[in-house]
Amino acid sequence: MAITREDLIFAKRIRELRKRHGYTQITFSQIIGIDQSDLSKLERGLRQGNFHIAFTAARLFETSTDYLLGLTDEIKPYPEATEDPFKEE
């Protein structure tokens, strides 16, 4: 599996936000539930991320998954959803 431009954007943004928020690789990897060696590979663009990592990082760093994935350069998150999409009417 080839590493894409999007993978490298994700890697860069995860690394930058982790450092900006003062987390070590060890601490952050424990929070997101992966080995530190896997986080190191992810931050260097040698491993792809997944939904769980993107979602957890977006919540922790108060940003959006769109920002982490390079779909926007706006770091500020969207407003929280107030409606439950699974609520039956």
FIDRENRO-191580 format. One record per residue: residue number from 1; x, y, z of N, C-alpha, C, O in turn. Coordinates in nm, 4 decimals. Last residue first. Example, Ala and Ser with C-alpha at 12.3 -4.5 7.8 and 13.67 -1.06 7.14 Angstrom:
r num->2 n.x->1.2850 n.y->-0.2250 n.z->0.7080 ca.x->1.3670 ca.y->-0.1060 ca.z->0.7140 c.x->1.2900 c.y->0.0030 c.z->0.7870 o.x->1.3409 o.y->0.1138 o.z->0.8039
r num->1 n.x->1.3190 n.y->-0.5690 n.z->0.7800 ca.x->1.2300 ca.y->-0.4500 ca.z->0.7800 c.x->1.3200 c.y->-0.3300 c.z->0.7800 o.x->1.4236 o.y->-0.3319 o.z->0.8465
END
This chain:
r num->89 n.x->-3.8247 n.y->0.8745 n.z->1.5723 ca.x->-3.9305 ca.y->0.9748 ca.z->1.5930 c.x->-4.0638 c.y->0.9093 c.z->1.6115 o.x->-4.1643 o.y->0.9779 o.z->1.6301
r num->88 n.x->-3.5219 n.y->0.7685 n.z->1.7148 ca.x->-3.6420 ca.y->0.7359 ca.z->1.6372 c.x->-3.7518 c.y->0.8341 c.z->1.6718 o.x->-3.7689 o.y->0.8718 o.z->1.7878
r num->87 n.x->-3.1992 n.y->0.8820 n.z->1.6812 ca.x->-3.3204 ca.y->0.8880 ca.z->1.7615 c.x->-3.4411 c.y->0.8614 c.z->1.6718 o.x->-3.4586 o.y->0.9243 o.z->1.5674
r num->86 n.x->-2.9732 n.y->0.9087 n.z->1.5385 ca.x->-3.0240 ca.y->0.7732 ca.z->1.5548 c.x->-3.1528 c.y->0.7678 c.z->1.6367 o.x->-3.2084 o.y->0.6601 o.z->1.6585
r num->85 n.x->-2.8821 n.y->1.1684 n.z->1.5441 ca.x->-2.9275 ca.y->1.1162 ca.z->1.4150 c.x->-2.9894 c.y->0.9765 c.z->1.4252 o.x->-3.0519 o.y->0.9304 o.z->1.3297
r num->84 n.x->-2.9616 n.y->1.4017 n.z->1.7750 ca.x->-2.9206 ca.y->1.2618 ca.z->1.7699 c.x->-2.9712 c.y->1.2015 c.z->1.6390 o.x->-3.0921 o.y->1.1846 o.z->1.6231
r num->83 n.x->-2.8447 n.y->1.7345 n.z->1.7598 ca.x->-2.9496 ca.y->1.6393 ca.z->1.7268 c.x->-2.8907 c.y->1.4993 c.z->1.7199 o.x->-2.7822 o.y->1.4800 o.z->1.6651
r num->82 n.x->-2.6274 n.y->1.8857 n.z->1.7897 ca.x->-2.7197 ca.y->1.8817 ca.z->1.9033 c.x->-2.8302 c.y->1.7801 c.z->1.8812 o.x->-2.9015 o.y->1.7441 o.z->1.9749
r num->81 n.x->-2.2852 n.y->1.8769 n.z->1.7186 ca.x->-2.4208 ca.y->1.8408 ca.z->1.6769 c.x->-2.5096 c.y->1.8320 c.z->1.8006 o.x->-2.4697 o.y->1.7769 o.z->1.9032
r num->80 n.x->-2.0696 n.y->2.1536 n.z->1.7801 ca.x->-2.1157 ca.y->2.0193 ca.z->1.8138 c.x->-2.2578 c.y->1.9974 c.z->1.7613 o.x->-2.3396 o.y->2.0894 o.z->1.7604
r num->79 n.x->-1.9250 n.y->2.3452 n.z->1.5123 ca.x->-2.0085 ca.y->2.3371 ca.z->1.6328 c.x->-2.0551 c.y->2.1927 c.z->1.6547 o.x->-2.0772 o.y->2.1189 o.z->1.5587
r num->78 n.x->-1.5959 n.y->2.2398 n.z->1.4008 ca.x->-1.7346 ca.y->2.2770 ca.z->1.3743 c.x->-1.8107 c.y->2.2769 c.z->1.5067 o.x->-1.7659 o.y->2.2152 o.z->1.6033
r num->77 n.x->-1.2800 n.y->2.3671 n.z->1.5295 ca.x->-1.3789 ca.y->2.2634 ca.z->1.4977 c.x->-1.5149 c.y->2.3220 c.z->1.4634 o.x->-1.5444 o.y->2.4378 o.z->1.4930
r num->76 n.x->-1.0110 n.y->2.5355 n.z->1.3747 ca.x->-1.1229 ca.y->2.5445 ca.z->1.4687 c.x->-1.2284 c.y->2.4400 c.z->1.4316 o.x->-1.2624 o.y->2.4260 o.z->1.3141
r num->75 n.x->-0.8444 n.y->2.5178 n.z->1.1562 ca.x->-0.8173 ca.y->2.4303 ca.z->1.2702 c.x->-0.9325 c.y->2.4275 c.z->1.3704 o.x->-0.9502 o.y->2.3293 o.z->1.4425
r num->74 n.x->-0.8807 n.y->2.5111 n.z->0.8236 ca.x->-0.9416 ca.y->2.5733 ca.z->0.9417 c.x->-0.9277 c.y->2.4782 c.z->1.0603 o.x->-0.9906 o.y->2.3725 o.z->1.0646
r num->73 n.x->-0.8126 n.y->2.3880 n.z->0.5988 ca.x->-0.7011 ca.y->2.4432 ca.z->0.6754 c.x->-0.7499 c.y->2.5155 c.z->0.8004 o.x->-0.6706 o.y->2.5739 o.z->0.8742
r num->72 n.x->-0.9596 n.y->2.0748 n.z->0.5082 ca.x->-0.9697 ca.y->2.2168 ca.z->0.5368 c.x->-0.8430 c.y->2.2611 c.z->0.6095 o.x->-0.7752 o.y->2.1806 o.z->0.6735
r num->71 n.x->-0.8715 n.y->1.8256 n.z->0.4587 ca.x->-0.9839 ca.y->1.8712 ca.z->0.3786 c.x->-1.0139 c.y->2.0190 c.z->0.3998 o.x->-1.0844 o.y->2.0811 o.z->0.3202
r num->70 n.x->-0.6764 n.y->1.7016 n.z->0.6092 ca.x->-0.6340 ca.y->1.7951 ca.z->0.5054 c.x->-0.7456 c.y->1.8434 c.z->0.4157 o.x->-0.7195 o.y->1.8965 o.z->0.3077
r num->69 n.x->-0.7411 n.y->1.5497 n.z->0.8244 ca.x->-0.7308 ca.y->1.4811 ca.z->0.6959 c.x->-0.6916 c.y->1.5723 c.z->0.5803 o.x->-0.6753 o.y->1.5267 o.z->0.4672
r num->68 n.x->-0.7624 n.y->1.7378 n.z->1.0272 ca.x->-0.6583 ca.y->1.6346 ca.z->1.0360 c.x->-0.6348 c.y->1.5667 c.z->0.9014 o.x->-0.5218 o.y->1.5307 o.z->0.8685
r num->67 n.x->-0.9882 n.y->1.8795 n.z->0.9343 ca.x->-0.8579 ca.y->1.9452 ca.z->0.9456 c.x->-0.7461 c.y->1.8410 c.z->0.9462 o.x->-0.6472 o.y->1.8547 o.z->0.8742
r num->66 n.x->-1.1833 n.y->1.6782 n.z->0.9524 ca.x->-1.1538 ca.y->1.7397 ca.z->0.8221 c.x->-1.0189 c.y->1.8105 c.z->0.8240 o.x->-0.9433 o.y->1.8030 o.z->0.7272
r num->65 n.x->-1.1976 n.y->1.6363 n.z->1.2206 ca.x->-1.1313 ca.y->1.5331 ca.z->1.1412 c.x->-1.1003 c.y->1.5873 c.z->1.0017 o.x->-1.0019 o.y->1.5467 o.z->0.9399
r num->64 n.x->-1.1214 n.y->1.9409 n.z->1.3976 ca.x->-1.2104 ca.y->1.8527 ca.z->1.3214 c.x->-1.1299 c.y->1.7447 c.z->1.2511 o.x->-1.0104 o.y->1.7600 o.z->1.2258
r num->63 n.x->-1.0266 n.y->1.9988 n.z->1.7413 ca.x->-1.0254 ca.y->2.0336 ca.z->1.5997 c.x->-1.1232 c.y->1.9415 c.z->1.5289 o.x->-1.2003 o.y->1.8712 o.z->1.5943
r num->62 n.x->-0.9330 n.y->1.9367 n.z->2.0052 ca.x->-1.0390 ca.y->2.0336 ca.z->1.9779 c.x->-1.0303 c.y->2.0899 c.z->1.8358 o.x->-1.0272 o.y->2.2111 o.z->1.8145
r num->61 n.x->-0.7688 n.y->1.7306 n.z->2.0633 ca.x->-0.7040 ca.y->1.8543 ca.z->2.0218 c.x->-0.8045 c.y->1.9647 c.z->1.9857 o.x->-0.7656 o.y->2.0726 o.z->1.9411
r num->60 n.x->-0.9560 n.y->1.5300 n.z->2.1281 ca.x->-0.8521 ca.y->1.5680 ca.z->2.2239 c.x->-0.7940 c.y->1.7055 c.z->2.1909 o.x->-0.7726 o.y->1.7873 o.z->2.2804
r num->59 n.x->-1.1071 n.y->1.5104 n.z->1.8887 ca.x->-1.1704 ca.y->1.5455 ca.z->2.0165 c.x->-1.0676 c.y->1.5992 c.z->2.1159 o.x->-1.0901 o.y->1.7019 o.z->2.1800
r num->58 n.x->-0.9057 n.y->1.4377 n.z->1.7068 ca.x->-0.9866 ca.y->1.5578 ca.z->1.6829 c.x->-1.0539 c.y->1.6032 c.z->1.8121 o.x->-1.0570 o.y->1.7227 o.z->1.8413
r num->57 n.x->-0.8148 n.y->1.1964 n.z->1.8188 ca.x->-0.7249 ca.y->1.3118 ca.z->1.8111 c.x->-0.8043 c.y->1.4409 c.z->1.7913 o.x->-0.7730 o.y->1.5426 o.z->1.8530
r num->56 n.x->-1.0434 n.y->1.0353 n.z->1.7816 ca.x->-0.9908 ca.y->1.0597 ca.z->1.9161 c.x->-0.9010 c.y->1.1825 c.z->1.9181 o.x->-0.9101 o.y->1.2643 o.z->2.0097
r num->55 n.x->-1.0668 n.y->1.0402 n.z->1.4985 ca.x->-1.1758 ca.y->1.0864 ca.z->1.5842 c.x->-1.1244 c.y->1.1226 c.z->1.7235 o.x->-1.1581 o.y->1.2282 o.z->1.7770
r num->54 n.x->-0.8187 n.y->0.9320 n.z->1.4140 ca.x->-0.8614 ca.y->1.0651 ca.z->1.3704 c.x->-0.9686 c.y->1.1217 c.z->1.4634 o.x->-0.9616 o.y->1.2382 o.z->1.5025
r num->53 n.x->-0.8234 n.y->0.6779 n.z->1.5398 ca.x->-0.7149 ca.y->0.7726 ca.z->1.5674 c.x->-0.7593 c.y->0.9146 c.z->1.5317 o.x->-0.7398 o.y->1.0072 o.z->1.6103
r num->52 n.x->-1.0575 n.y->0.5678 n.z->1.4234 ca.x->-1.0444 ca.y->0.5819 ca.z->1.5686 c.x->-0.9366 c.y->0.6850 c.z->1.6046 o.x->-0.9582 o.y->0.7697 o.z->1.6913
r num->51 n.x->-0.9988 n.y->0.5650 n.z->1.1441 ca.x->-1.1066 ca.y->0.6478 ca.z->1.1991 c.x->-1.0887 c.y->0.6719 c.z->1.3483 o.x->-1.1033 o.y->0.7850 o.z->1.3947
r num->50 n.x->-0.6373 n.y->0.5708 n.z->1.1039 ca.x->-0.7692 ca.y->0.5123 ca.z->1.0885 c.x->-0.8728 c.y->0.6035 c.z->1.1541 o.x->-0.8383 o.y->0.7064 o.z->1.2122
r num->49 n.x->-0.3283 n.y->0.6173 n.z->0.9179 ca.x->-0.4153 ca.y->0.6316 ca.z->1.0327 c.x->-0.5469 c.y->0.5594 c.z->1.0078 o.x->-0.5656 o.y->0.4953 o.z->0.9043
r num->48 n.x->-0.0553 n.y->0.4252 n.z->0.7882 ca.x->-0.1787 ca.y->0.5003 ca.z->0.7700 c.x->-0.2567 c.y->0.5074 c.z->0.9007 o.x->-0.2517 o.y->0.4160 o.z->0.9829
r num->47 n.x->0.2914 n.y->0.4767 n.z->0.8171 ca.x->0.1740 ca.y->0.3976 ca.z->0.8562 c.x->0.0518 c.y->0.4852 c.z->0.8363 o.x->0.0550 o.y->0.6051 o.z->0.8642
r num->46 n.x->0.4782 n.y->0.6567 n.z->0.7544 ca.x->0.5079 ca.y->0.5190 ca.z->0.7187 c.x->0.3937 c.y->0.4233 c.z->0.7538 o.x->0.3995 o.y->0.3041 o.z->0.7237
r num->45 n.x->0.4767 n.y->0.9200 n.z->0.8360 ca.x->0.4116 ca.y->0.8866 ca.z->0.7098 c.x->0.4366 c.y->0.7447 c.z->0.6644 o.x->0.4182 o.y->0.7142 o.z->0.5465
r num->44 n.x->0.5647 n.y->0.9746 n.z->1.0802 ca.x->0.6644 ca.y->0.9846 ca.z->0.9738 c.x->0.6062 c.y->0.9485 c.z->0.8378 o.x->0.6771 o.y->0.9467 o.z->0.7371
r num->43 n.x->0.3453 n.y->0.9229 n.z->1.2370 ca.x->0.3937 ca.y->1.0613 ca.z->1.2291 c.x->0.4996 c.y->1.0812 c.z->1.1218 o.x->0.5218 o.y->1.1938 o.z->1.0772
r num->42 n.x->0.3340 n.y->0.6429 n.z->1.2082 ca.x->0.2256 ca.y->0.7266 ca.z->1.1579 c.x->0.2745 c.y->0.8697 c.z->1.1384 o.x->0.2481 o.y->0.9308 o.z->1.0349
r num->41 n.x->0.5669 n.y->0.5666 n.z->1.3431 ca.x->0.5534 ca.y->0.5376 ca.z->1.1996 c.x->0.4449 c.y->0.6248 c.z->1.1373 o.x->0.4617 o.y->0.6749 o.z->1.0261
r num->40 n.x->0.4951 n.y->0.6541 n.z->1.6008 ca.x->0.6148 ca.y->0.7073 ca.z->1.5363 c.x->0.6084 c.y->0.6860 c.z->1.3853 o.x->0.6405 o.y->0.7764 o.z->1.3082
r num->39 n.x->0.2763 n.y->0.4885 n.z->1.6463 ca.x->0.2568 ca.y->0.6330 ca.z->1.6377 c.x->0.3759 c.y->0.6981 c.z->1.5685 o.x->0.3583 o.y->0.7879 o.z->1.4861
r num->38 n.x->0.4100 n.y->0.2423 n.z->1.6574 ca.x->0.3129 ca.y->0.2660 ca.z->1.5503 c.x->0.2835 c.y->0.4157 c.z->1.5340 o.x->0.2675 o.y->0.4642 o.z->1.4220
r num->37 n.x->0.5597 n.y->0.2814 n.z->1.8879 ca.x->0.6304 ca.y->0.2589 ca.z->1.7616 c.x->0.5367 c.y->0.2802 c.z->1.6421 o.x->0.5791 o.y->0.3302 o.z->1.5379
r num->36 n.x->0.3608 n.y->0.2987 n.z->2.0812 ca.x->0.4410 ca.y->0.4182 ca.z->2.0510 c.x->0.5138 c.y->0.4013 c.z->1.9185 o.x->0.5282 o.y->0.4981 o.z->1.8438
r num->35 n.x->0.0549 n.y->0.1336 n.z->1.9905 ca.x->0.1929 ca.y->0.1311 ca.z->2.0397 c.x->0.2661 c.y->0.2583 c.z->1.9999 o.x->0.2363 o.y->0.3183 o.z->1.8966
r num->34 n.x->-0.2643 n.y->0.2873 n.z->2.0679 ca.x->-0.1713 ca.y->0.2177 ca.z->1.9786 c.x->-0.0328 c.y->0.2181 c.z->2.0415 o.x->-0.0064 o.y->0.2941 o.z->2.1347
r num->33 n.x->-0.4590 n.y->0.4465 n.z->2.2022 ca.x->-0.4635 ca.y->0.3010 ca.z->2.2048 c.x->-0.3797 c.y->0.2287 c.z->2.1022 o.x->-0.4176 o.y->0.1220 o.z->2.0541
r num->32 n.x->-0.4638 n.y->0.7142 n.z->2.2482 ca.x->-0.5344 ca.y->0.6671 ca.z->2.1286 c.x->-0.5310 c.y->0.5150 c.z->2.1128 o.x->-0.5926 o.y->0.4605 o.z->2.0212
r num->31 n.x->-0.3207 n.y->0.7232 n.z->2.4904 ca.x->-0.4548 ca.y->0.7824 ca.z->2.4821 c.x->-0.5319 c.y->0.7264 c.z->2.3628 o.x->-0.6504 o.y->0.6948 o.z->2.3740
r num->30 n.x->-0.0778 n.y->0.6084 n.z->2.4190 ca.x->-0.1610 ca.y->0.5416 ca.z->2.5191 c.x->-0.3046 c.y->0.5942 c.z->2.5126 o.x->-0.3994 o.y->0.5172 o.z->2.5277
r num->29 n.x->0.0162 n.y->0.7996 n.z->2.2412 ca.x->-0.0123 ca.y->0.6653 ca.z->2.1904 c.x->-0.0985 c.y->0.5868 c.z->2.2892 o.x->-0.1831 o.y->0.5074 o.z->2.2480
r num->28 n.x->0.0564 n.y->1.0144 n.z->2.4171 ca.x->-0.0466 ca.y->1.0232 ca.z->2.3145 c.x->-0.0817 c.y->0.8850 c.z->2.2602 o.x->-0.1990 o.y->0.8568 o.z->2.2358
r num->27 n.x->0.2711 n.y->0.9138 n.z->2.5753 ca.x->0.1426 ca.y->0.9512 ca.z->2.6351 c.x->0.0317 c.y->0.9527 c.z->2.5314 o.x->-0.0760 o.y->0.8980 o.z->2.5551
r num->26 n.x->0.4699 n.y->0.8690 n.z->2.3750 ca.x->0.4251 ca.y->0.7617 ca.z->2.4644 c.x->0.2873 c.y->0.7931 c.z->2.5223 o.x->0.1974 o.y->0.7091 o.z->2.5189
r num->25 n.x->0.5090 n.y->1.1174 n.z->2.2584 ca.x->0.4571 ca.y->1.0077 ca.z->2.1767 c.x->0.4023 c.y->0.8964 c.z->2.2655 o.x->0.2994 o.y->0.8365 o.z->2.2340
r num->24 n.x->0.3826 n.y->1.3685 n.z->2.4843 ca.x->0.4901 ca.y->1.2869 ca.z->2.4289 c.x->0.4279 c.y->1.1806 c.z->2.3396 o.x->0.3072 o.y->1.1571 o.z->2.3453
r num->23 n.x->0.2020 n.y->1.6706 n.z->2.4474 ca.x->0.2005 ca.y->1.5257 ca.z->2.4683 c.x->0.3267 c.y->1.4621 c.z->2.4108 o.x->0.3716 o.y->1.4980 o.z->2.3020
r num->22 n.x->0.1585 n.y->1.9458 n.z->2.4083 ca.x->0.2520 ca.y->1.8997 ca.z->2.5106 c.x->0.2508 c.y->1.7510 c.z->2.5403 o.x->0.2942 o.y->1.7093 o.z->2.6477
r num->21 n.x->0.0203 n.y->2.0552 n.z->2.2030 ca.x->-0.0552 ca.y->2.0283 ca.z->2.3262 c.x->0.0298 c.y->1.9641 c.z->2.4352 o.x->-0.0210 o.y->1.9316 o.z->2.5425
r num->20 n.x->0.2144 n.y->2.0614 n.z->2.0072 ca.x->0.1551 ca.y->2.1879 ca.z->2.0523 c.x->0.0806 c.y->2.1707 c.z->2.1846 o.x->0.0787 o.y->2.2614 o.z->2.2678
r num->19 n.x->0.2538 n.y->1.7849 n.z->1.9630 ca.x->0.3597 ca.y->1.8662 ca.z->2.0233 c.x->0.3041 c.y->1.9961 c.z->2.0807 o.x->0.3421 o.y->2.0366 o.z->2.1906
r num->18 n.x->0.0060 n.y->1.7198 n.z->1.8479 ca.x->0.0547 ca.y->1.6471 ca.z->1.9667 c.x->0.1601 c.y->1.7303 c.z->2.0390 o.x->0.1561 o.y->1.7443 o.z->2.1612
r num->17 n.x->0.0040 n.y->1.8889 n.z->1.6257 ca.x->-0.0926 ca.y->1.9089 ca.z->1.7335 c.x->-0.0497 c.y->1.8383 c.z->1.8615 o.x->-0.0674 o.y->1.8916 o.z->1.9711
r num->16 n.x->0.2196 n.y->1.7794 n.z->1.4726 ca.x->0.2194 ca.y->1.9200 ca.z->1.5151 c.x->0.1242 c.y->1.9439 c.z->1.6322 o.x->0.1604 o.y->2.0122 o.z->1.7280
r num->15 n.x->0.1322 n.y->1.5105 n.z->1.4331 ca.x->0.2584 ca.y->1.5401 ca.z->1.5017 c.x->0.2594 c.y->1.6833 c.z->1.5560 o.x->0.2955 o.y->1.7060 o.z->1.6715
r num->14 n.x->-0.1065 n.y->1.5535 n.z->1.2885 ca.x->-0.1081 ca.y->1.4796 ca.z->1.4166 c.x->0.0162 c.y->1.5147 c.z->1.4971 o.x->0.0068 o.y->1.5452 o.z->1.6160
r num->13 n.x->-0.0037 n.y->1.6848 n.z->1.0629 ca.x->-0.0963 ca.y->1.7540 ca.z->1.1535 c.x->-0.1079 c.y->1.6844 c.z->1.2885 o.x->-0.1180 o.y->1.7507 o.z->1.3918
r num->12 n.x->0.1619 n.y->1.4895 n.z->0.9446 ca.x->0.2160 ca.y->1.6193 ca.z->0.9859 c.x->0.1255 c.y->1.6874 c.z->1.0882 o.x->0.1732 o.y->1.7413 o.z->1.1881
r num->11 n.x->-0.0238 n.y->1.2825 n.z->0.8915 ca.x->0.0936 ca.y->1.2597 ca.z->0.9763 c.x->0.1474 c.y->1.3909 c.z->1.0320 o.x->0.1750 o.y->1.4022 o.z->1.1514
r num->10 n.x->-0.1993 n.y->1.4103 n.z->0.7133 ca.x->-0.2490 ca.y->1.3580 ca.z->0.8402 c.x->-0.1330 c.y->1.3411 c.z->0.9381 o.x->-0.1430 o.y->1.3809 o.z->1.0542
r num->9 n.x->-0.0178 n.y->1.4548 n.z->0.5021 ca.x->-0.0835 ca.y->1.5680 ca.z->0.5675 c.x->-0.1326 c.y->1.5251 c.z->0.7054 o.x->-0.1102 o.y->1.5955 o.z->0.8038
r num->8 n.x->0.0431 n.y->1.1900 n.z->0.4363 ca.x->0.1500 ca.y->1.2775 ca.z->0.4855 c.x->0.0931 c.y->1.4020 c.z->0.5541 o.x->0.1492 o.y->1.4495 o.z->0.6528
r num->7 n.x->-0.2021 n.y->1.0983 n.z->0.3441 ca.x->-0.1398 ca.y->1.0325 ca.z->0.4595 c.x->-0.0333 c.y->1.1227 c.z->0.5210 o.x->-0.0209 o.y->1.1307 o.z->0.6432
r num->6 n.x->-0.2292 n.y->1.2627 n.z->0.1191 ca.x->-0.3219 ca.y->1.2785 ca.z->0.2315 c.x->-0.2681 c.y->1.2139 c.z->0.3584 o.x->-0.2858 o.y->1.2673 o.z->0.4679
r num->5 n.x->-0.0364 n.y->1.1564 n.z->-0.0470 ca.x->-0.0215 ca.y->1.2944 ca.z->-0.0008 c.x->-0.1086 c.y->1.3179 c.z->0.1215 o.x->-0.0673 o.y->1.3847 o.z->0.2163
r num->4 n.x->0.0089 n.y->0.8095 n.z->0.0557 ca.x->-0.0418 ca.y->0.9170 ca.z->-0.0284 c.x->-0.0093 c.y->1.0538 c.z->0.0306 o.x->0.0388 o.y->1.0647 o.z->0.1434
r num->3 n.x->0.1914 n.y->0.5149 n.z->0.0330 ca.x->0.1576 ca.y->0.6296 ca.z->0.1169 c.x->0.1201 c.y->0.7457 c.z->0.0252 o.x->0.1911 o.y->0.7760 o.z->-0.0707
r num->2 n.x->0.0675 n.y->0.2084 n.z->-0.0975 ca.x->0.1486 ca.y->0.3287 ca.z->-0.1117 c.x->0.0986 c.y->0.4392 c.z->-0.0185 o.x->-0.0214 o.y->0.4537 o.z->0.0046
r num->1 n.x->0.0845 n.y->-0.1172 n.z->0.0000 ca.x->0.0000 ca.y->0.0000 ca.z->0.0000 c.x->0.0894 c.y->0.1240 c.z->0.0000 o.x->0.1752 o.y->0.1409 o.z->0.0867
END
